[in-house]
Amino acid sequence: MQLAKSMSRLGTESAFKILAKAKALEAAGRDIINLGIGAPDFRTPDNIVEAGKKAMQDGFHFYTPAKGLPQLRQAVVDDIQKYRGVDVNPEHVMIVPGGKPTMFFAIMMFGEPGAEIMYPNPGFPIYESMIKYTGAKAVPIELLEETGFAFDPDRVLSQINENTRLIIINTPANPTGGVLERDVIERFVKGLEKHPHVCVLSDEIYARLLYDGLEHVSFMEYESIRDRTILLDGWSKTYSMTGWRLGYGVWPASLIDHAERLQINSNSCPSAPVQIAGIEALQGPQDAVEVMRSTFDARRKLIVELLNDVPGFSCIEPKGAFYAFPNITGTGMKSKALEELLLDEVGVATVSGTSFGHLGEGYIRFSYASSTENIKDALARVKDCMAKRV
């Protein structure tokens, strides 16, 4: 068989490879602690589960409109108004199976040979993978530890040229836990006003997972660029619904029809009963969201303290999401080698910083979406392992 050359440019998400390896080691009898996969360890709240069950019992078994059920799109509009203070048209909302389709569709729309798309590095690996798949040039937005893994707006703006079509922003961020604060975003938006040909994909999937009293600042707030901003969000992280596969995009009027055609050509529509569960998640009690967020906050403080006690490690405090991204240069090891060592020798699954781009070398990602007991046990193993080598 002769595959299209573009398949050789398509990468993957290493966390799923590590998850598979960890599961295989567990099946072989190893005691594995998985701090690699980015998935909340909480059950989906019962009211959401019951809504999904009732939807199946009530006959929600069929296709829905490609953009999703109207009542769910309206619930999304209401939620955006409540948490972002922005009014959007429900006709510009498209419900999709998870977070990735929105980024996939956006990159497909703008990516082709000769085009440039900017993306955060270190950042979610599918950004770079999809950009390269389309044949576009992937231009990294450098995220540095010394700035809390925020970017320099002036530097990013200076990289824009006539070939730049899309800029991907992720705040709070995976894998760093970095958060862009309002002053940085406002400087960036002001500069973008001089580049009306550039669209923004704002990945805000961790918008409700912020700490230390920080506010979430959405790119949708800025009217001057709203007509060229795509908002990505969903249910996976906020409501512990990773396996339900439910997300949404808010698209500019000029792009929503294109997004809908891509949906029709790829997956037709999201699951009907899952959409009903999504309505309950947004409109039902929000207590569980705060319980999860506050629990993550306590784990965040714990894991940072323990990581900074590991020989050769140093870790700044993440401000959002549920990832710690320690600097491991003091170990003298490369990121991938350390990832393999920790899993193979002490049974702790992590993700190499290079899985998130070349600027992730010298770092390794720990997910603290796991129990306090697991975090303590895992870091004790890591500390013991490194004490013998550093």
C-alpha positions in Angstrom: 0.0 0.0 0.0 1.1 3.5 -0.7 0.0 6.0 1.9 -0.3 9.8 1.4 3.0 11.6 2.2 1.0 13.7 4.7 0.7 10.7 7.0 4.4 10.8 7.7 4.0 14.3 9.1 1.2 13.3 11.5 2.4 13.0 15.1 0.6 11.7 18.2 -0.2 12.4 21.8 2.5 10.6 23.8 0.4 10.5 27.0 -1.8 7.8 25.4 1.3 5.7 24.4 2.5 6.0 28.0 -0.9 5.0 29.3 -0.9 1.9 27.1 2.6 0.9 28.3 1.6 1.5 32.0 -1.5 -0.6 31.6 0.6 -3.4 30.0 3.0 -3.3 32.9 0.1 -3.4 35.4 -1.3 -6.4 33.5 2.1 -8.1 33.9 1.9 -7.6 37.7 3.8 -4.3 38.1 2.7 -1.7 40.7 2.3 1.4 38.5 1.3 4.9 39.6 0.1 6.9 36.6 0.9 10.6 36.8 1.0 10.9 33.0 -2.5 11.1 31.6 -4.3 14.4 31.9 -7.6 13.2 33.1 -9.4 14.0 36.4 -9.6 11.0 38.7 -13.1 12.0 39.9 -16.3 10.3 38.8 -18.6 12.3 36.7 -21.1 14.0 39.0 -24.2 11.8 39.6 -26.7 14.4 38.3 -24.9 14.4 34.9 -24.7 10.6 34.8 -28.4 10.3 35.6 -29.3 12.9 32.9 -27.4 10.8 30.3 -29.1 7.6 31.5 -32.5 9.2 31.3 -31.8 10.6 27.8 -31.1 7.0 26.6 -34.2 5.7 28.3 -36.3 8.6 26.8 -35.2 7.8 23.2 -32.4 10.1 22.4 -30.9 7.5 20.1 -30.7 9.3 16.8 -28.8 11.9 14.8 -28.9 15.5 16.0 -28.3 18.6 13.9 -24.7 18.7 12.9 -24.0 21.7 15.1 -25.6 20.0 18.0 -28.9 20.2 19.8 -30.3 23.7 19.9 -31.0 23.5 23.6 -27.4 22.5 24.3 -26.1 25.4 22.2 -28.2 27.8 24.1 -26.9 26.3 27.4 -23.4 27.0 26.1 -24.3 30.6 25.2 -25.7 31.1 28.8 -22.6 29.6 30.3 -20.3 31.9 28.3 -22.3 34.9 29.4 -22.1 33.7 33.1 -18.4 32.9 33.2 -16.9 35.2 30.5 -19.4 38.0 30.4 -19.7 37.8 26.6 -22.8 37.5 24.5 -22.5 35.0 21.6 -25.0 33.9 18.9 -26.1 30.2 19.4 -25.9 29.8 15.6 -22.1 30.3 16.0 -21.7 27.5 18.5 -20.9 24.0 17.3 -20.9 21.0 19.7 -18.2 18.4 18.9 -17.1 15.1 20.3 -14.3 16.3 22.6 -11.9 19.2 22.5 -9.7 18.1 19.6 -12.2 18.5 16.7 -12.3 22.2 17.2 -8.6 22.5 16.9 -8.5 20.0 14.1 -11.1 21.9 12.1 -9.5 25.3 12.7 -6.0 24.1 11.6 -7.5 22.3 8.6 -9.2 25.5 7.5 -6.0 27.6 7.6 -3.2 25.2 7.1 -1.7 24.5 3.7 1.8 24.7 2.1 3.0 28.3 2.2 0.9 29.2 5.2 2.2 29.7 8.8 0.5 28.8 12.0 1.8 29.8 15.4 1.4 27.6 18.4 2.7 27.4 22.0 5.8 25.4 22.6 6.0 23.5 25.0 2.3 22.9 24.3 -0.4 20.4 23.6 1.2 18.1 21.0 -1.7 17.9 18.6 -1.2 21.6 17.7 2.2 21.0 16.0 1.1 17.6 14.7 -1.9 18.9 12.8 -0.1 22.0 11.5 2.6 19.8 10.0 0.0 17.4 8.6 -1.6 20.2 6.6 1.8 21.2 5.1 1.8 24.6 6.8 4.9 25.9 8.6 4.6 25.4 12.4 6.0 28.5 14.1 6.6 28.1 17.9 5.5 30.6 20.5 8.3 30.3 23.0 7.1 29.7 26.6 9.8 30.2 29.2 10.0 29.1 32.8 11.4 32.5 33.9 8.1 34.2 32.9 5.9 31.5 34.4 5.6 29.9 31.0 3.7 33.0 29.7 4.8 34.4 26.3 6.3 37.8 25.4 3.6 39.6 23.4 6.0 41.8 21.6 8.1 38.9 20.5 5.1 36.9 19.2 3.8 39.9 17.4 7.2 40.5 15.7 6.9 37.0 14.2 3.7 37.7 12.3 4.0 38.1 8.6 1.8 38.0 5.5 1.8 34.2 5.6 0.6 34.0 9.2 -3.0 32.8 9.2 -3.7 31.4 12.7 -2.3 31.9 16.2 -3.1 29.2 18.8 -3.2 30.3 22.4 -3.8 28.0 25.4 -4.5 29.5 28.8 -4.5 27.9 31.4 -1.9 25.8 29.6 -1.0 22.1 29.1 1.7 21.0 30.0 3.0 23.9 32.0 0.1 25.0 34.1 1.0 28.6 33.0 -1.7 31.3 32.9 -1.8 34.4 30.7 -2.8 37.4 32.9 -4.9 40.3 31.6 -2.0 42.7 31.0 -0.2 40.2 28.7 -3.4 39.4 26.8 -4.3 43.1 26.4 -0.9 44.0 25.0 -1.2 41.1 22.6 -4.7 41.9 21.5 -3.7 45.6 20.9 -0.9 44.4 18.6 -3.2 41.9 16.8 -5.4 44.8 15.8 -2.7 45.8 13.3 -2.8 42.3 11.7 -6.5 41.9 10.6 -5.6 38.9 8.4 -4.7 36.7 11.4 -7.2 34.5 13.2 -6.9 33.3 16.8 -7.8 29.9 18.2 -8.2 30.3 21.9 -8.0 26.9 23.7 -9.7 27.6 27.1 -10.4 24.0 28.1 -9.0 24.6 31.6 -10.8 27.9 32.1 -12.4 26.9 35.4 -9.2 25.4 36.9 -7.4 28.4 38.2 -5.7 29.0 41.6 -4.5 31.8 43.9 -7.5 34.0 43.1 -6.5 34.4 39.4 -9.3 35.4 37.0 -9.7 33.7 33.7 -9.3 36.2 30.8 -10.9 35.0 27.6 -9.9 36.3 24.1 -13.7 36.4 23.4 -13.9 39.5 25.7 -12.1 41.7 23.2 -14.5 43.0 20.6 -11.8 44.2 18.3 -10.7 40.6 17.5 -13.9 38.7 18.3 -14.9 38.4 14.6 -11.7 36.4 14.1 -11.5 34.5 17.3 -12.4 30.8 17.7 -13.1 29.7 21.2 -12.4 26.1 22.2 -13.9 24.7 25.4 -15.7 21.6 26.7 -16.8 19.3 29.5 -13.8 16.9 29.9 -11.8 18.7 32.5 -14.3 20.9 34.3 -16.9 18.1 34.8 -14.6 15.1 34.8 -16.2 13.9 31.5 -13.1 12.9 29.5 -14.7 9.6 28.3 -18.0 11.2 27.3 -16.3 13.0 24.5 -18.1 16.4 24.5 -16.7 19.8 23.6 -17.6 22.9 21.7 -16.3 25.7 19.5 -17.6 29.2 19.1 -16.8 30.3 15.6 -16.9 33.7 13.9 -19.8 34.2 11.5 -17.4 33.9 8.5 -16.2 30.5 9.6 -19.1 28.6 11.2 -20.5 27.2 7.9 -17.0 25.8 7.1 -16.8 24.3 10.5 -20.2 22.7 10.1 -19.2 21.2 6.7 -16.1 19.7 8.3 -18.2 18.2 11.1 -20.6 16.7 8.6 -17.7 15.2 6.6 -16.0 13.7 9.6 -18.3 12.6 12.4 -21.8 13.9 11.4 -22.8 15.0 14.9 -22.0 14.3 18.6 -23.8 11.6 20.6 -27.4 12.6 21.3 -27.7 11.3 25.0 -24.2 12.8 25.8 -25.5 16.2 24.7 -28.4 15.9 27.1 -25.9 15.1 29.9 -24.0 18.2 28.8 -27.0 20.4 29.3 -27.3 19.1 32.9 -23.6 19.7 33.5 -24.0 23.4 32.6 -27.4 24.1 34.1 -27.3 21.8 37.2 -25.5 22.3 40.5 -21.9 23.4 40.2 -20.7 22.3 43.7 -18.7 19.4 42.3 -16.7 21.7 40.1 -15.5 23.7 43.1 -14.8 20.5 45.1 -12.6 19.2 42.3 -10.9 22.6 41.8 -10.1 23.0 45.5 -8.9 19.4 45.7 -6.6 20.0 42.7 -5.3 23.1 44.5 -4.3 21.2 47.6 -2.6 18.5 45.4 -0.8 21.3 43.4 0.8 22.6 46.6 1.8 19.2 47.7 3.3 18.0 44.4 5.3 21.2 44.0 6.7 20.8 47.5 7.6 17.2 46.9 9.1 17.8 43.4 11.4 20.5 44.8 12.7 17.9 47.3 13.8 15.6 44.5 17.6 15.7 43.8 18.1 17.5 40.4 14.5 18.8 40.2 13.2 22.3 40.6 9.5 23.3 40.0 7.7 26.6 39.9 4.1 26.7 41.1 1.6 26.2 38.3 -1.3 28.7 38.3 -3.9 26.6 36.4 -4.9 23.2 35.0 -3.6 20.1 36.9 0.0 19.7 35.7 3.4 20.4 37.3 6.3 20.9 34.8 9.5 20.6 36.8 12.9 21.5 35.4 15.0 18.4 35.5 18.3 19.7 34.1 19.9 19.2 37.5 19.7 15.5 37.0 22.0 15.5 33.9 19.4 13.4 32.1 17.4 14.1 28.9 13.7 14.3 29.4 12.8 11.1 27.4 15.4 9.1 29.2 14.1 10.2 32.6 10.5 9.4 31.6 11.5 5.8 30.6 13.7 5.4 33.8 10.9 6.4 36.1 8.3 4.1 34.5 10.6 1.1 34.0 12.5 1.2 37.3 10.1 2.7 39.9 6.7 2.3 38.2 5.8 6.0 37.9 4.3 7.1 34.6 5.1 10.7 33.6 5.4 12.5 30.2 8.7 13.8 28.8 8.8 17.5 28.2 9.8 16.8 24.6 6.4 15.2 24.0 5.2 18.8 24.0 7.7 20.2 21.6 11.5 20.7 21.4 11.4 23.5 23.9 10.2 21.0 26.5 13.6 19.4 26.7 14.9 19.7 30.3 11.4 19.3 31.7 9.0 16.5 32.5 5.2 16.6 33.1 3.5 15.3 36.2 -0.3 15.3 36.3 -1.7 15.9 39.8 -5.1 14.6 38.8 -4.5 11.7 41.1 -5.0 11.0 44.8 -2.9 12.5 47.5 -1.7 9.0 48.4 -0.6 8.3 44.9 1.2 11.6 44.6 3.1 11.0 47.9 4.0 7.4 47.0 5.0 8.3 43.4 7.3 11.2 44.6 8.8 9.1 47.3 9.8 6.6 44.6 11.1 9.3 42.3 13.1 10.9 45.1 14.7 7.6 46.0 15.5 6.8 42.4 17.2 10.2 41.8 19.0 10.2 45.1 21.0 7.2 43.7 21.9 9.0 40.5 22.4 12.7 41.3 
